[in-house]
Amino acid sequence: MTIQQPTELTHAAMLGLGVHRPERVVTNDEICEVLDSSDEWIQTRSGIRTRRFAGEDETLIGMSIAAAERALAAADVAAAQVGCVIVATSTHPEHTPASAPQVATALGITAAAFDISAGCAGFCHALNLAASMVRSGAESHVLVIGVEQLSRFMDPTDRGTAFIFADGAGAVVVGPSDAPGIGPTAWGSDGSQAHVITQTPSCLGGHSEREHPVVQMEGTAVFRWAPFAMAKVAHEALDLAGVSVDELDAFIPHQANLRITQTLAKNIQLPDSVAVATDVVDSGNTSAASVPLAMEAMLRKDEAAVGDTALLIAFGAGLSYAGQVVTLPPLG
């Protein structure tokens, strides 16, 4: 007996993009009502001017659904065509059940659905999984969502994190295409630096029942690692795709910190012709949601166009990282 499996490979691309940005805009001055800091210090340190926090009626699952609906509409793909839903997040409040099956059901999708946790690199990890499924013929269309509600997992008095993190969701539909639209992924991890970005206290207990995990980060360690190590990963992704830096239209890194983005762009030696995403200035660091949100911002502001060639790269807790060259999708 021979087990049957698809044998014809196809190309994969992002067919549609949708996002959800919470309505509530939070300024640095509002953050500093609790945090011992100032607007000038925050902007100098991170480049961030504002960020968005989800309201009482905005949940992680609700934001995911809103972004996904826009992505499906932009791709002109029906729920029945989706063979898998992948949600990248670190802030779904329950270990079980995962958020993805709940999102899928709300969208009318009964296909496989699961969450992945790769910190701020989660979206790029999920994009690689989705593209691999489509290319192999395992699924025709995969819905990828990056979503975070970090405002509920922060210590508002922590000078290392309180002004950085924010909320939002971004989604793409990955499906077959006539030409490659998602390049091979350069990815990896370094668990020896797992202590650099954590959620504490542990869920194992030993603390007050009223406490819940909050994000903690050794910002200096991240700054020393990301702009330099990720430059090598960026060039690996470019080499895998057979694309030179001169052929790029846009560079869309994880929106961790404006200083990190600027240093990374310099280390990659991007020419001035390449547009660089700076959504962190208005949206803060939305972890797994930051890359699709930054894509949307560039398309909406005409800093990049549908069909442009862009380098995505993301890095975060784990430490985990991933990057790939893509063709920018239609916006919903």
Sequence and secondary structure as in RCSB ss.txt:
>XXXX:A:sequence
MTIQQPTELTHAAMLGLGVHRPERVVTNDEICEVLDSSDEWIQTRSGIRTRRFAGEDETLIGMSIAAAERALAAA
DVAAAQVGCVIVATSTHPEHTPASAPQVATALGITAAAFDISAGCAGFCHALNLAASMVRSGAESHVLVIGVEQL
SRFMDPTDRGTAFIFADGAGAVVVGPSDAPGIGPTAWGSDGSQAHVITQTPSCLGGHSEREHPVVQMEGTAVFRW
APFAMAKVAHEALDLAGVSVDELDAFIPHQANLRITQTLAKNIQLPDSVAVATDVVDSGNTSAASVPLAMEAMLR
KDEAAVGDTALLIAFGAGLSYAGQVVTLPPLG
>XXXX:A:secstr
          EEEEEEEEEE  SEEEEHHHHTTTSS  HHHHHHHH   EEEE  TT  HHHHHHHHHHHHHHHH
T  GGG  EEEEE S  S SSS HHHHHHHHTT  SEEEEE  GGGHHHHHHHHHHHHHHHTS S EEEEEEEEG
GGG  TT TTTTTTB EEEEEEEEEEESS  B   EEEE GGGGGGEEEES TT SS TT   EEEE HHHHHHH
HHHHHHHHHHHHHHHHT  GGG SEEEE  S HHHHHHHHHHHT  TTSEE  THHHH B GGGHHHHHHHHHHH
TTSS TT EEEEEEEETTTEEEEEEEE   B 
